[in-house]
Amino acid sequence: MIIGNGLMASLFEHYKENPSILVFASGVSNSKETNDDEFLREFSLLKKSLHNCPDSLLIYFSTCSIYNDALNKTPYVKHKLSIEDYIRSNVNSYLIFRVSNVVGFSGNENTIINHFVAKILSNKKLELWQNAERNIIAADDVRYIVSTVIESYSESKIINVAVRKSLSVKDILNSVENYLDKEANITYLDKGNQIDIDIQDISNYLTEIEQKKGDGLRYFGNLLKTYYSVD
């Protein structure tokens, strides 16, 4: 069963008719959200879904922003940690996937790459945290990693889903500019920091992905070609 209809839900359509697996993909989509009602909506829906599927393996998507000192005190991250605590205390069988910045075929303007692309194409001012890093992963790689972990489930745990190399937002923006062949209207802010995400649990899967797509900026370049067409 799948709860949700956004990008993450679409990646796991193959579990739609599987009653033994509950993919909860109806979380708050905007990491800048501050409205408590939105957080309560997700919490209430999660509890209702668990009540309706008490024997299913719960798949829940949290965030790697937990490891980012510039972001981990935000209402969004605190909310995600609260739900993680609830799941650990109340659910018998679960997999919590802390996911980094997912890029796919999505109209969500709150994602970092969609935000950059929209600002560049519209020539609107873009504020850039010049010291920041982001970990960008392709949606199809998230589907592969998460599905493979689900199929080999043996114990409840939390798993980070991210690529091996985080990139500076300067390098990310420069790559997007080059790909679109258009310069951004940038204002730099002296904010941000490096991030460190433990990917030991999925290291073998990442090696397979890197052999096909490369890593670092090469991986990111392939991602742009996949999800952002240039006429």
C-alpha positions as CSV (number, residue, x, y, z in Angstrom):
1,M,0.0,0.0,0.0
2,I,1.1,3.5,-0.8
3,I,0.1,6.7,1.1
4,G,0.8,9.8,-1.0
5,N,0.8,11.0,-4.6
6,G,4.0,13.0,-5.0
7,L,7.5,12.1,-6.4
8,M,8.4,9.7,-3.6
9,A,5.1,7.9,-3.8
10,S,5.4,7.5,-7.6
11,L,8.8,5.8,-7.2
12,F,7.3,2.9,-5.4
13,E,4.1,2.2,-7.4
14,H,5.2,-1.5,-7.5
15,Y,4.2,-1.8,-3.8
16,K,0.7,-0.3,-4.4
17,E,-1.0,-3.7,-4.3
18,N,1.2,-5.3,-1.7
19,P,-0.6,-5.4,1.7
20,S,2.5,-6.5,3.6
21,I,4.3,-3.2,2.9
22,L,3.1,0.3,3.8
23,V,5.0,3.0,2.0
24,F,4.2,6.3,3.7
25,A,5.1,9.0,1.3
26,S,2.7,11.8,2.2
27,G,5.0,13.9,4.4
28,V,5.5,17.6,4.4
29,S,7.2,18.4,1.1
30,N,8.6,21.9,2.0
31,S,11.6,21.7,4.2
32,K,11.1,25.4,5.0
33,E,7.6,24.7,6.4
34,T,6.8,26.3,9.8
35,N,3.0,25.7,10.0
36,D,2.3,23.3,12.9
37,D,-0.9,22.3,11.2
38,E,1.0,20.8,8.3
39,F,3.2,18.7,10.7
40,L,0.1,17.6,12.6
41,R,-1.6,16.6,9.4
42,E,1.3,14.2,8.5
43,F,1.5,12.8,12.1
44,S,-2.3,12.1,12.1
45,L,-2.3,10.5,8.7
46,L,0.7,8.3,9.7
47,K,-1.1,7.1,12.9
48,K,-4.3,6.4,10.9
49,S,-2.3,4.5,8.3
50,L,-0.6,2.4,10.9
51,H,-4.0,1.7,12.5
52,N,-5.4,0.5,9.2
53,C,-2.3,-1.6,8.4
54,P,-1.0,-2.9,11.8
55,D,0.9,-5.9,10.4
56,S,2.6,-4.2,7.4
57,L,6.3,-3.3,7.2
58,L,6.3,0.5,7.4
59,I,8.5,2.5,5.0
60,Y,9.0,6.1,6.1
61,F,11.0,8.8,4.5
62,S,12.9,11.2,6.8
63,T,15.7,13.6,5.9
64,C,19.5,13.8,5.8
65,S,19.2,17.4,6.9
66,I,19.5,16.0,10.3
67,Y,23.3,15.9,9.7
68,N,23.4,19.6,8.5
69,D,24.2,21.9,11.4
70,A,22.7,24.8,9.4
71,L,19.3,23.1,9.1
72,N,18.9,20.6,11.9
73,K,17.2,23.0,14.3
74,T,14.4,23.9,11.9
75,P,10.8,23.0,12.6
76,Y,10.9,20.6,9.7
77,V,13.8,18.6,10.9
78,K,12.6,18.6,14.5
79,H,9.2,17.3,13.2
80,K,11.0,14.5,11.3
81,L,12.9,13.5,14.4
82,S,9.7,13.4,16.4
83,I,8.1,11.1,13.9
84,E,11.2,8.8,13.9
85,D,11.0,8.6,17.7
86,Y,7.3,7.7,17.5
87,I,7.9,5.0,14.9
88,R,10.8,3.4,16.9
89,S,8.6,3.3,20.0
90,N,5.3,2.2,18.5
91,V,5.9,0.2,15.3
92,N,7.2,-3.4,15.3
93,S,8.5,-3.6,11.7
94,Y,9.8,-0.5,10.0
95,L,12.5,1.0,7.7
96,I,13.2,4.7,8.1
97,F,15.1,6.1,5.1
98,R,16.8,9.4,5.7
99,V,17.0,10.7,2.2
100,S,19.2,13.6,0.9
101,N,18.1,16.0,-1.9
102,V,16.1,14.0,-4.4
103,V,15.9,15.1,-8.0
104,G,13.3,13.6,-10.3
105,F,10.4,14.5,-12.6
106,S,8.7,16.8,-10.0
107,G,6.9,20.1,-10.1
108,N,7.9,20.8,-6.5
109,E,9.4,24.3,-6.6
110,N,10.8,23.8,-3.1
111,T,13.5,21.4,-4.2
112,I,17.0,23.0,-4.6
113,I,17.6,22.2,-8.3
114,N,14.0,23.1,-9.3
115,H,14.5,26.4,-7.4
116,F,17.9,27.1,-9.1
117,V,16.5,26.3,-12.6
118,A,13.4,28.5,-12.1
119,K,15.4,31.4,-10.8
120,I,17.9,31.2,-13.6
121,L,15.4,30.9,-16.4
122,S,13.3,33.8,-15.1
123,N,16.4,35.9,-14.4
124,K,15.2,36.5,-10.8
125,K,17.6,37.2,-8.0
126,L,19.0,34.1,-6.3
127,E,20.4,34.1,-2.8
128,L,23.2,31.6,-2.5
129,W,24.7,30.2,0.8
130,Q,28.3,30.3,-0.4
131,N,29.7,28.0,2.3
132,A,27.0,25.4,2.0
133,E,27.0,21.8,0.6
134,R,24.1,19.7,-0.7
135,N,23.9,16.0,-1.4
136,I,22.0,15.4,-4.6
137,I,20.7,12.0,-5.6
138,A,18.6,10.9,-8.6
139,A,15.1,9.7,-8.0
140,D,15.7,6.4,-9.9
141,D,18.7,5.7,-7.7
142,V,16.6,6.2,-4.6
143,R,14.1,3.8,-6.0
144,Y,16.8,1.2,-6.6
145,I,18.4,1.5,-3.2
146,V,15.2,1.6,-1.2
147,S,13.5,-1.2,-3.1
148,T,16.6,-3.4,-2.7
149,V,16.8,-2.8,1.0
150,I,13.1,-3.5,1.4
151,E,13.4,-6.8,-0.4
152,S,16.2,-8.0,1.9
153,Y,14.5,-6.7,5.1
154,S,15.6,-8.5,8.2
155,E,15.4,-5.9,11.0
156,S,14.0,-2.5,11.7
157,K,16.6,0.2,11.3
158,I,17.4,3.7,10.0
159,I,19.3,3.9,6.8
160,N,20.8,7.0,5.1
161,V,20.1,7.3,1.3
162,A,22.6,9.7,-0.2
163,V,25.4,9.7,-2.7
164,R,29.0,9.4,-1.5
165,K,30.1,13.0,-2.4
166,S,28.2,16.1,-1.3
167,L,28.8,19.1,-3.6
168,S,29.3,22.8,-2.8
169,V,26.2,24.8,-3.8
170,K,28.6,27.0,-5.8
171,D,29.6,24.0,-7.9
172,I,26.0,22.9,-8.2
173,L,24.9,26.3,-9.4
174,N,27.8,26.6,-11.8
175,S,26.9,23.2,-13.3
176,V,23.2,24.3,-13.7
177,E,24.3,27.6,-15.3
178,N,26.5,25.7,-17.8
179,Y,23.8,23.2,-18.6
180,L,21.2,25.9,-19.2
181,D,23.8,28.1,-20.9
182,K,22.5,31.0,-18.8
183,E,24.0,32.9,-15.9
184,A,22.2,33.3,-12.6
185,N,21.5,36.7,-10.9
186,I,23.3,35.9,-7.6
187,T,23.5,37.4,-4.2
188,Y,26.0,35.6,-2.0
189,L,25.3,35.1,1.7
190,D,28.1,34.1,4.2
191,K,26.1,31.1,5.4
192,G,26.2,27.3,5.3
193,N,28.6,24.5,6.1
194,Q,29.9,21.2,5.0
195,I,27.9,18.0,5.7
196,D,28.9,14.5,6.5
197,I,26.5,11.6,5.8
198,D,27.3,8.0,6.7
199,I,26.5,5.8,3.7
200,Q,28.1,2.6,5.0
201,D,24.8,0.7,4.8
202,I,24.4,1.4,1.1
203,S,28.0,1.5,0.0
204,N,27.8,-1.5,-2.3
205,Y,24.7,-0.1,-4.1
206,L,26.5,3.3,-4.6
207,T,29.5,1.5,-6.1
208,E,27.2,-0.1,-8.7
209,I,25.6,3.3,-9.4
210,E,29.0,5.1,-9.7
211,Q,30.2,2.5,-12.2
212,K,27.4,3.5,-14.5
213,K,27.0,7.2,-13.8
214,G,30.2,8.4,-12.2
215,D,30.4,10.3,-9.0
216,G,30.6,14.0,-7.9
217,L,30.1,16.5,-10.6
218,R,30.0,13.8,-13.3
219,Y,27.1,12.1,-11.5
220,F,25.4,15.5,-11.1
221,G,25.9,16.3,-14.8
222,N,24.2,13.0,-15.8
223,L,21.4,13.8,-13.5
224,L,20.7,17.2,-15.2
225,K,20.6,15.5,-18.6
226,T,18.1,12.9,-17.3
227,Y,15.7,15.2,-15.6
228,Y,16.0,18.6,-17.2
229,S,15.6,18.9,-21.0
230,V,17.2,21.8,-22.9
231,D,15.6,22.7,-26.2
